[in-house]
Amino acid sequence: MMTGFKDARVYLKERRTDISVRDAMKIYFATKFYAQGYDRLASCEGLAASWVNSLHRRLDKKKIENWQMRLFGPA
């Protein structure tokens, strides 16, 4: 349990993109291929390189990677 942070505040000093974390997650984890969204998300300043790389892979292959192994383990 964390203590001492009850009244802590976070302030947004600068917004580097017009895409929210919520929207980024909706685009990245959507179940349907969405090229326009992937392009937009991949161009966001500060996005992790691994996410940018996976978005570019999706665009190159024109499909979403299979998440079954990550979600459910080996069949």
mmCIF file of the N, C-alpha and C atoms, coordinates in Angstrom:
data_MODEL
# 
_entry.id   MODEL 
# 
loop_
_atom_site.group_PDB 
_atom_site.id 
_atom_site.type_symbol 
_atom_site.label_atom_id 
_atom_site.label_alt_id 
_atom_site.label_comp_id 
_atom_site.label_asym_id 
_atom_site.label_entity_id 
_atom_site.label_seq_id 
_atom_site.pdbx_PDB_ins_code 
_atom_site.Cartn_x 
_atom_site.Cartn_y 
_atom_site.Cartn_z 
_atom_site.occupancy 
_atom_site.B_iso_or_equiv 
_atom_site.pdbx_formal_charge 
_atom_site.auth_seq_id 
_atom_site.auth_comp_id 
_atom_site.auth_asym_id 
_atom_site.auth_atom_id 
_atom_site.pdbx_PDB_model_num 
ATOM 1   N N  . MET A 1 1  ? 0.834  -1.182  0.000   1.00 0.00 ? 1  MET A N  1 
ATOM 2   C CA . MET A 1 1  ? 0.000  0.000   0.000   1.00 0.00 ? 1  MET A CA 1 
ATOM 3   C C  . MET A 1 1  ? 0.882  1.248   0.000   1.00 0.00 ? 1  MET A C  1 
ATOM 4   N N  . MET A 1 2  ? 0.579  2.165   -0.903  1.00 0.00 ? 2  MET A N  1 
ATOM 5   C CA . MET A 1 2  ? 1.345  3.405   -0.978  1.00 0.00 ? 2  MET A CA 1 
ATOM 6   C C  . MET A 1 2  ? 0.774  4.414   0.004   1.00 0.00 ? 2  MET A C  1 
ATOM 7   N N  . THR A 1 3  ? 1.645  5.097   0.690   1.00 0.00 ? 3  THR A N  1 
ATOM 8   C CA . THR A 1 3  ? 1.196  6.136   1.617   1.00 0.00 ? 3  THR A CA 1 
ATOM 9   C C  . THR A 1 3  ? 1.898  7.437   1.273   1.00 0.00 ? 3  THR A C  1 
ATOM 10  N N  . GLY A 1 4  ? 1.297  8.531   1.682   1.00 0.00 ? 4  GLY A N  1 
ATOM 11  C CA . GLY A 1 4  ? 1.911  9.828   1.453   1.00 0.00 ? 4  GLY A CA 1 
ATOM 12  C C  . GLY A 1 4  ? 1.591  10.436  0.095   1.00 0.00 ? 4  GLY A C  1 
ATOM 13  N N  . PHE A 1 5  ? 0.783  9.762   -0.716  1.00 0.00 ? 5  PHE A N  1 
ATOM 14  C CA . PHE A 1 5  ? 0.474  10.274  -2.047  1.00 0.00 ? 5  PHE A CA 1 
ATOM 15  C C  . PHE A 1 5  ? -0.989 10.675  -2.190  1.00 0.00 ? 5  PHE A C  1 
ATOM 16  N N  . LYS A 1 6  ? -1.709 10.676  -1.088  1.00 0.00 ? 6  LYS A N  1 
ATOM 17  C CA . LYS A 1 6  ? -3.139 10.948  -1.141  1.00 0.00 ? 6  LYS A CA 1 
ATOM 18  C C  . LYS A 1 6  ? -3.447 12.276  -1.828  1.00 0.00 ? 6  LYS A C  1 
ATOM 19  N N  . ASP A 1 7  ? -2.706 13.293  -1.514  1.00 0.00 ? 7  ASP A N  1 
ATOM 20  C CA . ASP A 1 7  ? -2.973 14.615  -2.070  1.00 0.00 ? 7  ASP A CA 1 
ATOM 21  C C  . ASP A 1 7  ? -2.009 14.996  -3.191  1.00 0.00 ? 7  ASP A C  1 
ATOM 22  N N  . ALA A 1 8  ? -1.255 14.040  -3.695  1.00 0.00 ? 8  ALA A N  1 
ATOM 23  C CA . ALA A 1 8  ? -0.305 14.325  -4.775  1.00 0.00 ? 8  ALA A CA 1 
ATOM 24  C C  . ALA A 1 8  ? -1.067 14.689  -6.045  1.00 0.00 ? 8  ALA A C  1 
ATOM 25  N N  . ARG A 1 9  ? -0.504 15.571  -6.816  1.00 0.00 ? 9  ARG A N  1 
ATOM 26  C CA . ARG A 1 9  ? -1.142 16.008  -8.058  1.00 0.00 ? 9  ARG A CA 1 
ATOM 27  C C  . ARG A 1 9  ? -0.172 15.874  -9.213  1.00 0.00 ? 9  ARG A C  1 
ATOM 28  N N  . VAL A 1 10 ? -0.736 15.629  -10.366 1.00 0.00 ? 10 VAL A N  1 
ATOM 29  C CA . VAL A 1 10 ? 0.038  15.532  -11.596 1.00 0.00 ? 10 VAL A CA 1 
ATOM 30  C C  . VAL A 1 10 ? -0.464 16.626  -12.530 1.00 0.00 ? 10 VAL A C  1 
ATOM 31  N N  . TYR A 1 11 ? 0.456  17.355  -13.117 1.00 0.00 ? 11 TYR A N  1 
ATOM 32  C CA . TYR A 1 11 ? 0.097  18.428  -14.030 1.00 0.00 ? 11 TYR A CA 1 
ATOM 33  C C  . TYR A 1 11 ? 0.664  18.140  -15.412 1.00 0.00 ? 11 TYR A C  1 
ATOM 34  N N  . LEU A 1 12 ? -0.151 18.340  -16.420 1.00 0.00 ? 12 LEU A N  1 
ATOM 35  C CA . LEU A 1 12 ? 0.298  18.199  -17.798 1.00 0.00 ? 12 LEU A CA 1 
ATOM 36  C C  . LEU A 1 12 ? 1.012  19.487  -18.185 1.00 0.00 ? 12 LEU A C  1 
ATOM 37  N N  . LYS A 1 13 ? 2.308  19.384  -18.429 1.00 0.00 ? 13 LYS A N  1 
ATOM 38  C CA . LYS A 1 13 ? 3.093  20.563  -18.781 1.00 0.00 ? 13 LYS A CA 1 
ATOM 39  C C  . LYS A 1 13 ? 3.113  20.786  -20.283 1.00 0.00 ? 13 LYS A C  1 
ATOM 40  N N  . GLU A 1 14 ? 3.059  19.700  -21.026 1.00 0.00 ? 14 GLU A N  1 
ATOM 41  C CA . GLU A 1 14 ? 3.164  19.813  -22.476 1.00 0.00 ? 14 GLU A CA 1 
ATOM 42  C C  . GLU A 1 14 ? 2.484  18.610  -23.111 1.00 0.00 ? 14 GLU A C  1 
ATOM 43  N N  . ARG A 1 15 ? 1.711  18.851  -24.150 1.00 0.00 ? 15 ARG A N  1 
ATOM 44  C CA . ARG A 1 15 ? 1.099  17.768  -24.911 1.00 0.00 ? 15 ARG A CA 1 
ATOM 45  C C  . ARG A 1 15 ? 1.809  17.711  -26.257 1.00 0.00 ? 15 ARG A C  1 
ATOM 46  N N  . ARG A 1 16 ? 2.427  16.572  -26.546 1.00 0.00 ? 16 ARG A N  1 
ATOM 47  C CA . ARG A 1 16 ? 3.218  16.446  -27.768 1.00 0.00 ? 16 ARG A CA 1 
ATOM 48  C C  . ARG A 1 16 ? 2.437  15.853  -28.928 1.00 0.00 ? 16 ARG A C  1 
ATOM 49  N N  . THR A 1 17 ? 1.239  15.406  -28.665 1.00 0.00 ? 17 THR A N  1 
ATOM 50  C CA . THR A 1 17 ? 0.430  14.800  -29.717 1.00 0.00 ? 17 THR A CA 1 
ATOM 51  C C  . THR A 1 17 ? -1.039 15.057  -29.427 1.00 0.00 ? 17 THR A C  1 
ATOM 52  N N  . ASP A 1 18 ? -1.858 14.930  -30.441 1.00 0.00 ? 18 ASP A N  1 
ATOM 53  C CA . ASP A 1 18 ? -3.294 15.123  -30.245 1.00 0.00 ? 18 ASP A CA 1 
ATOM 54  C C  . ASP A 1 18 ? -3.993 13.811  -29.903 1.00 0.00 ? 18 ASP A C  1 
ATOM 55  N N  . ILE A 1 19 ? -3.239 12.734  -29.796 1.00 0.00 ? 19 ILE A N  1 
ATOM 56  C CA . ILE A 1 19 ? -3.832 11.432  -29.508 1.00 0.00 ? 19 ILE A CA 1 
ATOM 57  C C  . ILE A 1 19 ? -3.697 11.123  -28.014 1.00 0.00 ? 19 ILE A C  1 
ATOM 58  N N  . SER A 1 20 ? -4.794 10.733  -27.402 1.00 0.00 ? 20 SER A N  1 
ATOM 59  C CA . SER A 1 20 ? -4.779 10.426  -25.968 1.00 0.00 ? 20 SER A CA 1 
ATOM 60  C C  . SER A 1 20 ? -4.285 8.998   -25.745 1.00 0.00 ? 20 SER A C  1 
ATOM 61  N N  . VAL A 1 21 ? -3.929 8.695   -24.518 1.00 0.00 ? 21 VAL A N  1 
ATOM 62  C CA . VAL A 1 21 ? -3.529 7.329   -24.172 1.00 0.00 ? 21 VAL A CA 1 
ATOM 63  C C  . VAL A 1 21 ? -4.689 6.383   -24.465 1.00 0.00 ? 21 VAL A C  1 
ATOM 64  N N  . ARG A 1 22 ? -5.892 6.808   -24.128 1.00 0.00 ? 22 ARG A N  1 
ATOM 65  C CA . ARG A 1 22 ? -7.087 5.988   -24.383 1.00 0.00 ? 22 ARG A CA 1 
ATOM 66  C C  . ARG A 1 22 ? -7.219 5.665   -25.868 1.00 0.00 ? 22 ARG A C  1 
ATOM 67  N N  . ASP A 1 23 ? -7.097 6.689   -26.714 1.00 0.00 ? 23 ASP A N  1 
ATOM 68  C CA . ASP A 1 23 ? -7.216 6.470   -28.155 1.00 0.00 ? 23 ASP A CA 1 
ATOM 69  C C  . ASP A 1 23 ? -6.084 5.597   -28.686 1.00 0.00 ? 23 ASP A C  1 
ATOM 70  N N  . ALA A 1 24 ? -4.878 5.803   -28.169 1.00 0.00 ? 24 ALA A N  1 
ATOM 71  C CA . ALA A 1 24 ? -3.736 4.982   -28.594 1.00 0.00 ? 24 ALA A CA 1 
ATOM 72  C C  . ALA A 1 24 ? -3.987 3.514   -28.279 1.00 0.00 ? 24 ALA A C  1 
ATOM 73  N N  . MET A 1 25 ? -4.511 3.237   -27.098 1.00 0.00 ? 25 MET A N  1 
ATOM 74  C CA . MET A 1 25 ? -4.800 1.854   -26.706 1.00 0.00 ? 25 MET A CA 1 
ATOM 75  C C  . MET A 1 25 ? -5.908 1.267   -27.573 1.00 0.00 ? 25 MET A C  1 
ATOM 76  N N  . LYS A 1 26 ? -6.933 2.068   -27.885 1.00 0.00 ? 26 LYS A N  1 
ATOM 77  C CA . LYS A 1 26 ? -8.020 1.584   -28.741 1.00 0.00 ? 26 LYS A CA 1 
ATOM 78  C C  . LYS A 1 26 ? -7.496 1.208   -30.122 1.00 0.00 ? 26 LYS A C  1 
ATOM 79  N N  . ILE A 1 27 ? -6.614 2.028   -30.664 1.00 0.00 ? 27 ILE A N  1 
ATOM 80  C CA . ILE A 1 27 ? -6.044 1.744   -31.987 1.00 0.00 ? 27 ILE A CA 1 
ATOM 81  C C  . ILE A 1 27 ? -5.153 0.512   -31.925 1.00 0.00 ? 27 ILE A C  1 
ATOM 82  N N  . TYR A 1 28 ? -4.250 0.482   -30.974 1.00 0.00 ? 28 TYR A N  1 
ATOM 83  C CA . TYR A 1 28 ? -3.250 -0.589  -30.921 1.00 0.00 ? 28 TYR A CA 1 
ATOM 84  C C  . TYR A 1 28 ? -3.868 -1.951  -30.637 1.00 0.00 ? 28 TYR A C  1 
ATOM 85  N N  . PHE A 1 29 ? -4.852 -1.998  -29.757 1.00 0.00 ? 29 PHE A N  1 
ATOM 86  C CA . PHE A 1 29 ? -5.423 -3.279  -29.349 1.00 0.00 ? 29 PHE A CA 1 
ATOM 87  C C  . PHE A 1 29 ? -6.739 -3.626  -30.041 1.00 0.00 ? 29 PHE A C  1 
ATOM 88  N N  . ALA A 1 30 ? -7.113 -2.886  -31.066 1.00 0.00 ? 30 ALA A N  1 
ATOM 89  C CA . ALA A 1 30 ? -8.331 -3.205  -31.823 1.00 0.00 ? 30 ALA A CA 1 
ATOM 90  C C  . ALA A 1 30 ? -8.182 -4.563  -32.501 1.00 0.00 ? 30 ALA A C  1 
ATOM 91  N N  . THR A 1 31 ? -9.293 -5.235  -32.697 1.00 0.00 ? 31 THR A N  1 
ATOM 92  C CA . THR A 1 31 ? -9.252 -6.576  -33.294 1.00 0.00 ? 31 THR A CA 1 
ATOM 93  C C  . THR A 1 31 ? -9.286 -6.549  -34.817 1.00 0.00 ? 31 THR A C  1 
ATOM 94  N N  . LYS A 1 32 ? -9.575 -5.390  -35.406 1.00 0.00 ? 32 LYS A N  1 
ATOM 95  C CA . LYS A 1 32 ? -9.595 -5.271  -36.867 1.00 0.00 ? 32 LYS A CA 1 
ATOM 96  C C  . LYS A 1 32 ? -8.419 -4.420  -37.340 1.00 0.00 ? 32 LYS A C  1 
ATOM 97  N N  . PHE A 1 33 ? -7.869 -4.769  -38.503 1.00 0.00 ? 33 PHE A N  1 
ATOM 98  C CA . PHE A 1 33 ? -6.768 -4.026  -39.115 1.00 0.00 ? 33 PHE A CA 1 
ATOM 99  C C  . PHE A 1 33 ? -7.230 -2.601  -39.415 1.00 0.00 ? 33 PHE A C  1 
ATOM 100 N N  . TYR A 1 34 ? -6.412 -1.619  -39.055 1.00 0.00 ? 34 TYR A N  1 
ATOM 101 C CA . TYR A 1 34 ? -6.783 -0.210  -39.182 1.00 0.00 ? 34 TYR A CA 1 
ATOM 102 C C  . TYR A 1 34 ? -5.562 0.603   -39.613 1.00 0.00 ? 34 TYR A C  1 
ATOM 103 N N  . ALA A 1 35 ? -5.248 0.573   -40.911 1.00 0.00 ? 35 ALA A N  1 
ATOM 104 C CA . ALA A 1 35 ? -4.032 1.192   -41.450 1.00 0.00 ? 35 ALA A CA 1 
ATOM 105 C C  . ALA A 1 35 ? -3.925 2.676   -41.109 1.00 0.00 ? 35 ALA A C  1 
ATOM 106 N N  . GLN A 1 36 ? -4.998 3.421   -41.271 1.00 0.00 ? 36 GLN A N  1 
ATOM 107 C CA . GLN A 1 36 ? -4.958 4.861   -41.005 1.00 0.00 ? 36 GLN A CA 1 
ATOM 108 C C  . GLN A 1 36 ? -4.623 5.134   -39.537 1.00 0.00 ? 36 GLN A C  1 
ATOM 109 N N  . GLY A 1 37 ? -5.202 4.365   -38.640 1.00 0.00 ? 37 GLY A N  1 
ATOM 110 C CA . GLY A 1 37 ? -4.916 4.525   -37.212 1.00 0.00 ? 37 GLY A CA 1 
ATOM 111 C C  . GLY A 1 37 ? -3.483 4.170   -36.882 1.00 0.00 ? 37 GLY A C  1 
ATOM 112 N N  . TYR A 1 38 ? -2.965 3.098   -37.491 1.00 0.00 ? 38 TYR A N  1 
ATOM 113 C CA . TYR A 1 38 ? -1.581 2.682   -37.240 1.00 0.00 ? 38 TYR A CA 1 
ATOM 114 C C  . TYR A 1 38 ? -0.610 3.749   -37.716 1.00 0.00 ? 38 TYR A C  1 
ATOM 115 N N  . ASP A 1 39 ? -0.885 4.335   -38.881 1.00 0.00 ? 39 ASP A N  1 
ATOM 116 C CA . ASP A 1 39 ? -0.044 5.417   -39.403 1.00 0.00 ? 39 ASP A CA 1 
ATOM 117 C C  . ASP A 1 39 ? -0.028 6.593   -38.435 1.00 0.00 ? 39 ASP A C  1 
ATOM 118 N N  . ARG A 1 40 ? -1.204 6.967   -37.991 1.00 0.00 ? 40 ARG A N  1 
ATOM 119 C CA . ARG A 1 40 ? -1.329 8.105   -37.068 1.00 0.00 ? 40 ARG A CA 1 
ATOM 120 C C  . ARG A 1 40 ? -0.598 7.823   -35.762 1.00 0.00 ? 40 ARG A C  1 
ATOM 121 N N  . LEU A 1 41 ? -0.805 6.639   -35.215 1.00 0.00 ? 41 LEU A N  1 
ATOM 122 C CA . LEU A 1 41 ? -0.188 6.288   -33.941 1.00 0.00 ? 41 LEU A CA 1 
ATOM 123 C C  . LEU A 1 41 ? 1.332  6.182   -34.067 1.00 0.00 ? 41 LEU A C  1 
ATOM 124 N N  . ALA A 1 42 ? 1.818  5.583   -35.138 1.00 0.00 ? 42 ALA A N  1 
ATOM 125 C CA . ALA A 1 42 ? 3.261  5.409   -35.336 1.00 0.00 ? 42 ALA A CA 1 
ATOM 126 C C  . ALA A 1 42 ? 3.989  6.750   -35.455 1.00 0.00 ? 42 ALA A C  1 
ATOM 127 N N  . SER A 1 43 ? 3.270  7.789   -35.863 1.00 0.00 ? 43 SER A N  1 
ATOM 128 C CA . SER A 1 43 ? 3.909  9.098   -36.026 1.00 0.00 ? 43 SER A CA 1 
ATOM 129 C C  . SER A 1 43 ? 3.899  9.927   -34.741 1.00 0.00 ? 43 SER A C  1 
ATOM 130 N N  . CYS A 1 44 ? 3.337  9.401   -33.664 1.00 0.00 ? 44 CYS A N  1 
ATOM 131 C CA . CYS A 1 44 ? 3.291  10.133  -32.388 1.00 0.00 ? 44 CYS A CA 1 
ATOM 132 C C  . CYS A 1 44 ? 4.681  10.247  -31.775 1.00 0.00 ? 44 CYS A C  1 
ATOM 133 N N  . GLU A 1 45 ? 5.078  11.467  -31.488 1.00 0.00 ? 45 GLU A N  1 
ATOM 134 C CA . GLU A 1 45 ? 6.367  11.715  -30.851 1.00 0.00 ? 45 GLU A CA 1 
ATOM 135 C C  . GLU A 1 45 ? 6.383  11.076  -29.468 1.00 0.00 ? 45 GLU A C  1 
ATOM 136 N N  . GLY A 1 46 ? 7.444  10.365  -29.167 1.00 0.00 ? 46 GLY A N  1 
ATOM 137 C CA . GLY A 1 46 ? 7.600  9.767   -27.850 1.00 0.00 ? 46 GLY A CA 1 
ATOM 138 C C  . GLY A 1 46 ? 7.030  8.368   -27.710 1.00 0.00 ? 46 GLY A C  1 
ATOM 139 N N  . LEU A 1 47 ? 6.376  7.851   -28.742 1.00 0.00 ? 47 LEU A N  1 
ATOM 140 C CA . LEU A 1 47 ? 5.845  6.489   -28.677 1.00 0.00 ? 47 LEU A CA 1 
ATOM 141 C C  . LEU A 1 47 ? 7.006  5.504   -28.640 1.00 0.00 ? 47 LEU A C  1 
ATOM 142 N N  . ALA A 1 48 ? 6.894  4.492   -27.811 1.00 0.00 ? 48 ALA A N  1 
ATOM 143 C CA . ALA A 1 48 ? 7.969  3.500   -27.658 1.00 0.00 ? 48 ALA A CA 1 
ATOM 144 C C  . ALA A 1 48 ? 8.348  2.894   -29.006 1.00 0.00 ? 48 ALA A C  1 
ATOM 145 N N  . ALA A 1 49 ? 9.645  2.711   -29.210 1.00 0.00 ? 49 ALA A N  1 
ATOM 146 C CA . ALA A 1 49 ? 10.153 2.158   -30.471 1.00 0.00 ? 49 ALA A CA 1 
ATOM 147 C C  . ALA A 1 49 ? 9.550  0.792   -30.766 1.00 0.00 ? 49 ALA A C  1 
ATOM 148 N N  . SER A 1 50 ? 9.330  -0.019  -29.739 1.00 0.00 ? 50 SER A N  1 
ATOM 149 C CA . SER A 1 50 ? 8.754  -1.351  -29.968 1.00 0.00 ? 50 SER A CA 1 
ATOM 150 C C  . SER A 1 50 ? 7.333  -1.243  -30.522 1.00 0.00 ? 50 SER A C  1 
ATOM 151 N N  . TRP A 1 51 ? 6.573  -0.255  -30.067 1.00 0.00 ? 51 TRP A N  1 
ATOM 152 C CA . TRP A 1 51 ? 5.225  -0.053  -30.604 1.00 0.00 ? 51 TRP A CA 1 
ATOM 153 C C  . TRP A 1 51 ? 5.305  0.432   -32.052 1.00 0.00 ? 51 TRP A C  1 
ATOM 154 N N  . VAL A 1 52 ? 6.183  1.384   -32.315 1.00 0.00 ? 52 VAL A N  1 
ATOM 155 C CA . VAL A 1 52 ? 6.342  1.894   -33.681 1.00 0.00 ? 52 VAL A CA 1 
ATOM 156 C C  . VAL A 1 52 ? 6.728  0.747   -34.611 1.00 0.00 ? 52 VAL A C  1 
ATOM 157 N N  . ASN A 1 53 ? 7.677  -0.083  -34.183 1.00 0.00 ? 53 ASN A N  1 
ATOM 158 C CA . ASN A 1 53 ? 8.106  -1.220  -35.007 1.00 0.00 ? 53 ASN A CA 1 
ATOM 159 C C  . ASN A 1 53 ? 6.958  -2.184  -35.269 1.00 0.00 ? 53 ASN A C  1 
ATOM 160 N N  . SER A 1 54 ? 6.168  -2.485  -34.245 1.00 0.00 ? 54 SER A N  1 
ATOM 161 C CA . SER A 1 54 ? 5.063  -3.423  -34.451 1.00 0.00 ? 54 SER A CA 1 
ATOM 162 C C  . SER A 1 54 ? 3.984  -2.814  -35.348 1.00 0.00 ? 54 SER A C  1 
ATOM 163 N N  . LEU A 1 55 ? 3.759  -1.517  -35.243 1.00 0.00 ? 55 LEU A N  1 
ATOM 164 C CA . LEU A 1 55 ? 2.796  -0.860  -36.129 1.00 0.00 ? 55 LEU A CA 1 
ATOM 165 C C  . LEU A 1 55 ? 3.281  -0.892  -37.575 1.00 0.00 ? 55 LEU A C  1 
ATOM 166 N N  . HIS A 1 56 ? 4.568  -0.679  -37.791 1.00 0.00 ? 56 HIS A N  1 
ATOM 167 C CA . HIS A 1 56 ? 5.121  -0.749  -39.147 1.00 0.00 ? 56 HIS A CA 1 
ATOM 168 C C  . HIS A 1 56 ? 5.043  -2.169  -39.699 1.00 0.00 ? 56 HIS A C  1 
ATOM 169 N N  . ARG A 1 57 ? 5.269  -3.168  -38.842 1.00 0.00 ? 57 ARG A N  1 
ATOM 170 C CA . ARG A 1 57 ? 5.120  -4.570  -39.273 1.00 0.00 ? 57 ARG A CA 1 
ATOM 171 C C  . ARG A 1 57 ? 3.691  -4.849  -39.715 1.00 0.00 ? 57 ARG A C  1 
ATOM 172 N N  . ARG A 1 58 ? 2.739  -4.368  -38.943 1.00 0.00 ? 58 ARG A N  1 
ATOM 173 C CA . ARG A 1 58 ? 1.329  -4.547  -39.309 1.00 0.00 ? 58 ARG A CA 1 
ATOM 174 C C  . ARG A 1 58 ? 1.039  -3.912  -40.661 1.00 0.00 ? 58 ARG A C  1 
ATOM 175 N N  . LEU A 1 59 ? 1.535  -2.704  -40.856 1.00 0.00 ? 59 LEU A N  1 
ATOM 176 C CA . LEU A 1 59 ? 1.300  -2.013  -42.123 1.00 0.00 ? 59 LEU A CA 1 
ATOM 177 C C  . LEU A 1 59 ? 1.956  -2.749  -43.284 1.00 0.00 ? 59 LEU A C  1 
ATOM 178 N N  . ASP A 1 60 ? 3.163  -3.257  -43.084 1.00 0.00 ? 60 ASP A N  1 
ATOM 179 C CA . ASP A 1 60 ? 3.865  -3.998  -44.137 1.00 0.00 ? 60 ASP A CA 1 
ATOM 180 C C  . ASP A 1 60 ? 3.141  -5.290  -44.496 1.00 0.00 ? 60 ASP A C  1 
ATOM 181 N N  . LYS A 1 61 ? 2.682  -6.008  -43.465 1.00 0.00 ? 61 LYS A N  1 
ATOM 182 C CA . LYS A 1 61 ? 2.032  -7.309  -43.685 1.00 0.00 ? 61 LYS A CA 1 
ATOM 183 C C  . LYS A 1 61 ? 0.531  -7.185  -43.923 1.00 0.00 ? 61 LYS A C  1 
ATOM 184 N N  . LYS A 1 62 ? -0.004 -5.992  -43.653 1.00 0.00 ? 62 LYS A N  1 
ATOM 185 C CA . LYS A 1 62 ? -1.431 -5.720  -43.791 1.00 0.00 ? 62 LYS A CA 1 
ATOM 186 C C  . LYS A 1 62 ? -2.294 -6.648  -42.940 1.00 0.00 ? 62 LYS A C  1 
ATOM 187 N N  . LYS A 1 63 ? -1.780 -6.960  -41.749 1.00 0.00 ? 63 LYS A N  1 
ATOM 188 C CA . LYS A 1 63 ? -2.554 -7.766  -40.802 1.00 0.00 ? 63 LYS A CA 1 
ATOM 189 C C  . LYS A 1 63 ? -2.011 -7.577  -39.390 1.00 0.00 ? 63 LYS A C  1 
ATOM 190 N N  . ILE A 1 64 ? -2.844 -7.941  -38.419 1.00 0.00 ? 64 ILE A N  1 
ATOM 191 C CA . ILE A 1 64 ? -2.480 -7.872  -37.004 1.00 0.00 ? 64 ILE A CA 1 
ATOM 192 C C  . ILE A 1 64 ? -1.811 -9.182  -36.624 1.00 0.00 ? 64 ILE A C  1 
ATOM 193 N N  . GLU A 1 65 ? -0.773 -9.087  -35.812 1.00 0.00 ? 65 GLU A N  1 
ATOM 194 C CA . GLU A 1 65 ? -0.083 -10.292 -35.354 1.00 0.00 ? 65 GLU A CA 1 
ATOM 195 C C  . GLU A 1 65 ? -1.019 -11.153 -34.507 1.00 0.00 ? 65 GLU A C  1 
ATOM 196 N N  . ASN A 1 66 ? -0.719 -12.431 -34.424 1.00 0.00 ? 66 ASN A N  1 
ATOM 197 C CA . ASN A 1 66 ? -1.520 -13.367 -33.649 1.00 0.00 ? 66 ASN A CA 1 
ATOM 198 C C  . ASN A 1 66 ? -1.157 -13.233 -32.168 1.00 0.00 ? 66 ASN A C  1 
ATOM 199 N N  . TRP A 1 67 ? -2.125 -12.910 -31.343 1.00 0.00 ? 67 TRP A N  1 
ATOM 200 C CA . TRP A 1 67 ? -1.916 -12.710 -29.909 1.00 0.00 ? 67 TRP A CA 1 
ATOM 201 C C  . TRP A 1 67 ? -2.228 -13.961 -29.100 1.00 0.00 ? 67 TRP A C  1 
ATOM 202 N N  . GLN A 1 68 ? -2.671 -15.022 -29.717 1.00 0.00 ? 68 GLN A N  1 
ATOM 203 C CA . GLN A 1 68 ? -3.113 -16.207 -28.985 1.00 0.00 ? 68 GLN A CA 1 
ATOM 204 C C  . GLN A 1 68 ? -2.043 -16.755 -28.044 1.00 0.00 ? 68 GLN A C  1 
ATOM 205 N N  . MET A 1 69 ? -0.810 -16.840 -28.504 1.00 0.00 ? 69 MET A N  1 
ATOM 206 C CA . MET A 1 69 ? 0.269  -17.385 -27.678 1.00 0.00 ? 69 MET A CA 1 
ATOM 207 C C  . MET A 1 69 ? 0.478  -16.527 -26.430 1.00 0.00 ? 69 MET A C  1 
ATOM 208 N N  . ARG A 1 70 ? 0.464  -15.210 -26.606 1.00 0.00 ? 70 ARG A N  1 
ATOM 209 C CA . ARG A 1 70 ? 0.651  -14.309 -25.467 1.00 0.00 ? 70 ARG A CA 1 
ATOM 210 C C  . ARG A 1 70 ? -0.515 -14.386 -24.487 1.00 0.00 ? 70 ARG A C  1 
ATOM 211 N N  . LEU A 1 71 ? -1.709 -14.537 -25.026 1.00 0.00 ? 71 LEU A N  1 
ATOM 212 C CA . LEU A 1 71 ? -2.891 -14.530 -24.170 1.00 0.00 ? 71 LEU A CA 1 
ATOM 213 C C  . LEU A 1 71 ? -3.159 -15.863 -23.492 1.00 0.00 ? 71 LEU A C  1 
ATOM 214 N N  . PHE A 1 72 ? -2.950 -16.962 -24.236 1.00 0.00 ? 72 PHE A N  1 
ATOM 215 C CA . PHE A 1 72 ? -3.380 -18.266 -23.741 1.00 0.00 ? 72 PHE A CA 1 
ATOM 216 C C  . PHE A 1 72 ? -2.265 -19.290 -23.588 1.00 0.00 ? 72 PHE A C  1 
ATOM 217 N N  . GLY A 1 73 ? -1.046 -18.958 -24.025 1.00 0.00 ? 73 GLY A N  1 
ATOM 218 C CA . GLY A 1 73 ? 0.061  -19.906 -23.937 1.00 0.00 ? 73 GLY A CA 1 
ATOM 219 C C  . GLY A 1 73 ? 0.004  -20.919 -25.070 1.00 0.00 ? 73 GLY A C  1 
ATOM 220 N N  . PRO A 1 74 ? 0.930  -21.882 -25.062 1.00 0.00 ? 74 PRO A N  1 
ATOM 221 C CA . PRO A 1 74 ? 0.964  -22.867 -26.144 1.00 0.00 ? 74 PRO A CA 1 
ATOM 222 C C  . PRO A 1 74 ? -0.305 -23.717 -26.162 1.00 0.00 ? 74 PRO A C  1 
ATOM 223 N N  . ALA A 1 75 ? -0.722 -24.062 -27.350 1.00 0.00 ? 75 ALA A N  1 
ATOM 224 C CA . ALA A 1 75 ? -1.958 -24.863 -27.516 1.00 0.00 ? 75 ALA A CA 1 
ATOM 225 C C  . ALA A 1 75 ? -1.736 -26.303 -27.123 1.00 0.00 ? 75 ALA A C  1 
# 
